[in-house]
């Protein structure tokens, strides 16, 4: 649904194509909230500055995984949207091994 009524401003075929693109951001939110961060894990930081730092870390991790997926897709001439984020995350976690989880508020 749109409030744009002028077909010269937004042709119907363009609007139909953009509708599909809109759902890609919803998929990215799901990747971040459910798969990357974990369903039960929330931001653990206690101060606004550390919450921002933790959030930026999640954004960088998501960008890195998506970049690796894009690179892999190019090598096999596949559409990157056809690759599974969940599967890619599992492969990366297996390759990296067990990472130590450190709480930003842990005592030194």
C-alpha positions in Angstrom: 0.0 0.0 0.0 1.3 3.5 -0.8 0.1 7.1 -0.7 2.0 7.8 -3.9 -0.7 8.2 -6.6 1.1 9.7 -9.5 2.2 6.9 -11.8 4.9 9.1 -13.3 6.5 9.5 -9.9 6.3 5.8 -9.0 5.3 3.3 -11.7 3.4 0.3 -10.5 6.1 -2.1 -11.6 8.7 -0.2 -9.6 6.4 -0.3 -6.5 5.9 -4.0 -6.9 9.7 -4.6 -7.1 10.3 -2.4 -4.0 7.8 -4.4 -2.0 10.1 -7.5 -2.3 13.1 -5.4 -1.2 11.2 -4.1 1.9 11.1 -7.7 3.3 14.9 -8.0 3.0 15.3 -5.5 5.9 12.9 -7.7 8.0 15.1 -10.7 7.2 18.2 -8.7 8.4 16.4 -7.8 11.6 15.6 -11.5 12.2 19.3 -12.4 11.4 20.5 -10.0 14.1 17.9 -10.6 16.8 17.3 -14.3 16.5 20.4 -16.0 14.9 23.4 -13.8 15.5 22.6 -12.4 19.0 20.6 -15.5 20.1 17.0 -15.7 21.2 17.7 -15.4 24.9 20.8 -13.2 24.9 20.2 -9.5 25.3 22.7 -6.6 25.3 24.5 -7.0 28.6 26.2 -3.7 29.0 25.3 -1.4 31.9 26.1 2.0 30.5 24.8 3.8 27.3 28.4 4.0 25.9 28.9 0.2 26.3 25.5 -0.6 24.9 26.5 1.4 21.8 29.8 -0.4 21.6 28.1 -3.8 21.9 25.5 -2.8 19.3 28.2 -1.7 16.9 30.0 -5.1 17.5 26.8 -6.9 16.5 26.5 -4.7 13.4 30.1 -5.4 12.4 29.6 -9.2 12.9 26.5 -9.1 10.7 28.2 -7.1 8.1 31.2 -9.5 8.1 29.0 -12.6 7.7 27.0 -11.0 4.9 30.3 -9.9 3.2 31.7 -13.4 3.4 28.4 -14.7 2.0 28.6 -12.2 -0.9 32.1 -13.2 -1.6 31.2 -16.9 -1.6 28.3 -16.3 -3.9 30.4 -14.4 -6.4 32.8 -17.3 -6.6 30.1 -19.7 -7.6 28.1 -17.2 -9.6 25.1 -17.5 -7.3 22.7 -14.8 -6.1 23.8 -13.9 -2.5 20.2 -13.7 -1.4 19.9 -17.4 -2.1 22.5 -18.3 0.6 21.3 -19.1 4.1 22.5 -16.7 6.8 21.9 -19.4 9.5 24.0 -22.0 7.6 26.7 -19.4 7.0 26.8 -18.5 10.7 27.0 -22.2 11.7 29.9 -22.7 9.3 31.8 -19.7 10.6 31.2 -20.7 14.2 32.6 -24.2 13.4 35.6 -22.7 11.7 36.4 -20.2 14.4 36.0 -22.7 17.2 34.8 -22.0 20.7 35.1 -18.3 21.5 35.3 -17.1 25.1 32.3 -15.0 26.0 33.4 -12.0 28.1 31.0 -9.8 29.8 31.8 -6.0 29.5 30.9 -5.7 33.2 33.1 -8.6 34.4 35.6 -7.7 37.1 39.3 -7.8 36.0 
